[in-house]
């Protein structure tokens, strides 16, 4: 499988990298935290690490560390605007439950 970005997410990342003046894409991973056990972490990156698994979607590189891939394989990252709020939304087919506050998930 793969990690993909929607066109909206790719546009947002591209605009941010342009404003930032550097960067090659985003790194997506998971960390242990919260009510349900796992939380997504997302950061802009300037270089590929030796252990990174690299996917490309709509011209944007998505880097994944091998330990996180088992939890997020098949995930689609979207960028949405809902009312006054905007942000990334994760569509992860491995997710079985999400905590009430939306900060963490369980597979």
Beta strands, then each sheet from edge to edge (+ up, - down):
strand 1: 4-5
strand 2: 25-33
strand 3: 37-45
strand 4: 53-57
strand 5: 60-64
strand 6: 76-82
strand 7: 85-91
strand 8: 97-98
strand 9: 105-106
sheet 1: 1+ 6+ 7-
sheet 2: 3+ 2- 5- 4+
sheet 3: 8+ 9-
end
